[in-house]
Amino acid sequence: MDCEENEKIKDETRELEKKLKLKGKLSWDRMEEREKEETFRFAEGYKAFLNSAKTEREAVQEIAGAAKEAGFQEGAQGGGGKKFFYLNKDKAIALAMLGSAPIAEGVRIVVSHIDSPRIDLKQNPLYEEADMALLHTHYYGGIKKYQWVTLPLSLHGLVVKADGSKLSIQIGEDADDPVFVINDLLPHLSGKTQDQKKLSEAIEGEKLTVLAGSLPYPDPEAKERVKLRVMELLNQKYGLVEEDFVSAELELVPAIKARDVGFDRSLVGSYGQDDRASAYTSLRAILSLEEAPRTVIALFVDKEEIGSEGNTGAKSLFLESVTRNLIKRSGFTVT
């Protein structure tokens, strides 16, 4: 085969590929300038959501607040209208809008989860060791344990006191707040204990203990002086006693704000984007609706990171309860 014939075959091949094969193109190249500007504006709201919704409880609060501002009513409290929201133990929420078509013709549902991998405190977490006050933890979801050591952490959650009152906790997000940390070994000390192990084994789950304090209670005769000093501070500021930890639900998350990434600010770097990226877009979508041809539900659930189990996960009866309520509102009899 001569060179001329070879070039002819190559030209034919290129033409065939051009005609038949899928041509990839960046979405950015397809967007008009107005759409590009709107994308960056949308991202600012997304970053604000990530910063204020670091736990599933906080996400529910943010979603419920946005729903109320958009005219959604709490469905469990009755009333008329066509836009409703439903709470499930303050850890899952559904937003719904009745459509113009009968509900018997179908419902459009989008589901996203609002929990993320994190570090949870155990029920009786506070103890003293090596003149330090530490907190026992267990990790929630599929974390890479080595990423959580020496990382500034903030404490979020809810405490139910003995008298039944509830106390919301958030420590480590404000600039003046203290943060918490899981200790790690210095590089020149880790050779025999960590460096020879597999990456997944170098940091053990049982050793993800959180540093909570190191100053002792003034009385040298007191037992566990550092622990006692921490409990004194918690009692002074929050009215807590050690027993309150038993009924508390406290979570540790990175004490880092969402930030733009890259010289061109084209990406968002933040904790919790799995799956609050989907949650935020679903939220903005249903809030933007004025009319719906069919009934729509945006469902935001908990527990996806551990298999969607429990009474606030996707396997619960929450969606059935919401749907039943919407059927009643549409005029059908539920048996």
N, C-alpha and C positions, 0 to 999 in steps of 0.2 A: 504494500500500500504506500503510495507516494505521499508527500507532505500536503499537496493540494487536496487530495481525497480525504486525508486525515482531518484537515481543518474544516472541510465540508461536513463531516460527520459530527465534529464538535459543535459547529454552528447549529446543526439540526437538533442536537441534544439540548443545547441551551434554549432554543426556541420552544421545544417540547416541554421542558421544565418550566419555562416562563408561562406557558399556556395552561398547564395542568396542575402544577404544584401550588400548595397554599403559600401565600406570601405573608409572612409575619410583619406586623407594623406596630410600633409603639402607640399605645393609646394617647400618649402626650402629643404625638404628631398629628393625631386626628382631631384634637381639640382646638376650638377657637380661643382667641385671647381672653374673651369674657369668661369662658369656662375654666381656663387656667387660673384666673384671678379668684373665681368662686371656689375652686378646689383648695386654695390656700386659706381662704376665709373659713371654709368648712373645717379645715384641720385645726384652726384655733379653738373652735368649740369642742372638737374631739379631744384636744389636749386638756382643756379645762375639765371635761368629763373624766378623763383618766386620773387627774389629780384629785378630784373630789369623790371618786367612786372606787376606792382601792379594795374594798371588801364587798361581799354580796349584799350586806345590810345597807351599806352606803350607796351602792348602785340602785337599790330599790328606792331609797330616799330621793335620790336625784331623779330617777325616772318618774316617780309619783309626783314630785314637785313640778317637773316639766309638763306632765299630763294635766295637772290642775290648772296651770297657766294657760294651756291650750283649750280649756273648756271641758275636759273629761271629768265625769262625776264618779265617785266611788260606788260601784255597782251594788255592793252589799247593803247600801243604805237606801235603796229604792230611788224614786224620782223618775222623771221622764227624760226625754232626749234620746240621742243615738250614740253618744260617745261615753265610754265607761272604762274604769280601771278596777282591777281586783287584786287584793293583797293576799299572800299566803305566808303567814307567820313572819312577815317583814323580811323574808329571804328569797321570795320569788314574787313576780308581779305579771299581770297580763293587762294589756291595753286592747280595747275592742271598739269597733265602730259598726253599727248595723247598716247593712247595705240596702239599696233600693229594691233589689230582687228578694223574693222570699228566701228565708234561711234554709228552707228545704232544698233549694237549688245548689247548696254548697257553701262552704266557708273557706276563705283563703287564710292560711296560717303560716307565719314565719316564726321560727324558734331560735333563740340564742341563749348561751349560758353566761352568767355574770360572776361565777366563782373562778378563781385563778390559783395556781400552785402557791403555797405559802408555808409558813412555820406557825403551828398552833401551840399554845401553852397547855400543858397537862392540867388535870383538875387540882392537884396540890403541887404547884410547880416550884415554889421558893425553897431553897436550901442553901447551906453554907459549906464551902470547901476551900481550903488553902487561903483562908482569910478573904474570901470573896463571896458575895451573894450571887447565886446563879439561879436560872430558871430551867426546869425540865421542859422539853418540847417534844413534839412529834411532827413530822412533816406531812403536809396535805397535798396530794396530787403528785405528778411526776416531776419532781425537782431534780436538778443536778446539784448534789450536795456541796461540791467544791465551789460553786458559785455563791454560796450563802455565807461563807466565812469571811470575816473582816469587813462585811458590807454594813453600812449604816442602816439600821432597821427602826421602824416606828411601830408602836403598839396601838392596835385598834380593837374595839369590841364593846361588849355589853356585860355589865355585872348586875345580877339580881341579888339584892341584899336580903338579909333575914327578915326585914319588915315588909318585904314585897316590892319596895321601891327599885327603880331601874336607874342605872348610872351608865351613860355612854362614855367610853374612854377613847381618847386619841392623843398620843404622846409621841412627839418626834417629827411632826410635819411643819410646825412653825420654826422660824429661824432661831428663836431663843430656847426652844425645847431641847432637852437632852435626847440622845438617840441610844439605841442598844446595839450590841454586837456579839457575834459568835467568835470566840477566840480561835486563833490558828497558831501553828508553830512557825518560828522564824526559819528562813531557808537553810541556814547552816545547822539547824537542830533537827530538821525533818528527814535527814538522809536515811536512817535505819527504820524509822517509823512510818514514813509516807512514801518516799521516793521510789522504793522498790515494789510498791503495790500497783495494781491496776488503777486507772483513773477513778473508776466507780467504787473502789474500795478504800481509797486513801483517806477520805473523810467518812467516818461511820455515822449512821443516823442517830445512834444512841449518844453520840458525843456532840450533837448540835445543841449544846447548852448555852444559854444567853447570859452575858454578864449584866447584872442588875445593880451592882454597887460594890464598894470596897472600903468605905469608911466605917469604923466601929462605933457602937453605942458608947457613950462616955464612961459608964460604970464598968470598971475592969473585972468585976465579979459576975457580970451578967453572962449567961450562956448564949452562944451563937450571936456575938455582938454585932456583926455586920448584917446578918439577917434581921436582927431586932431593929437596927437603925433604919433599914429599908422599910420594914413594917410600920415603924413610927412615922416616917415620911408619908407613906400611903394613907395612914390613918389621919394625919394632920390635914392633908390636902383633899382627900376623897372620902374620908370617914370609913375606910375599909379595915376589916380584920381578916386574918388568914383564912377563916372559914368561908369568906365570900368568894374565894377562888374556886371553890367546889361548884358553885352555880354560875360561874363566869364563862363567857365565850370570848377568848382573847386571841388575837391573831397578830403575827409579826410580818410586816411587808417592807420592801425597800423604801427608805426615807429619801426618795429621789423624785424630783418633779419631771414631768414629760418635757423633753427638749427637742429642738430641731437638730437634725444630723446632717453633716456635710456642708461644704462651702456654699452650696446652692440651696440649703435648707429643704431638701427634697424628701427627706424621710423623718419619721417621728421615732424617737427613742424613749421607751417608757416601760415600766412594769405593768403587767395586766392586760396587754393587748390581745392575749388569748383568754377570753373571746369577747372582750369589750369593744373590739373593733366592729364585730357583727352586731353587738347590742346597741351601740351608738347609732349605726347606720339604720338599723331596724326602727329605733326610736324616732329618729328624724323623719323617716319615711312615713310612719303612721301619723305623726303630728302634723305633717304637711298636707294630709288629705282633707279636702273640703266635702267631697261626696265619694261614696264607694258603690260601684255597681253591685258587688256582693259583700256580704259581711266579712270583715277582716279582723284577725287577732294577731297581735304581736306578743309572743310569750317569752318571758325572761325567767330562766330557771337556775337553780342551784345544783350543786353536787355532780356536775358533769365530770369533773376531774377525778372522781372516785367511782364512776360507773353509773351516775344518775340515780343512785339509790335514795331512799329516805322520802319523807313526806314533803320535801320542798324541791325534789328533783323531777326530771322529766318522766320518771316511771310512777310518779304519784298520781292521784286522782284530780289534781288541780285543773287540768285542761277540761276534763269531763264536767267538773263543777262549773267552770266558766261557761262552757257551751250550753249546759242545762239552763243557766240563768239567762243567757241570750235567747234561747228558744222560748222561754216563758215571756220575755220582753217583746218578742216578735208576735205574740198572740197565740202560739200553739200550746197545747196541753201536754205536759210531760208526765208520763206514767212510769 
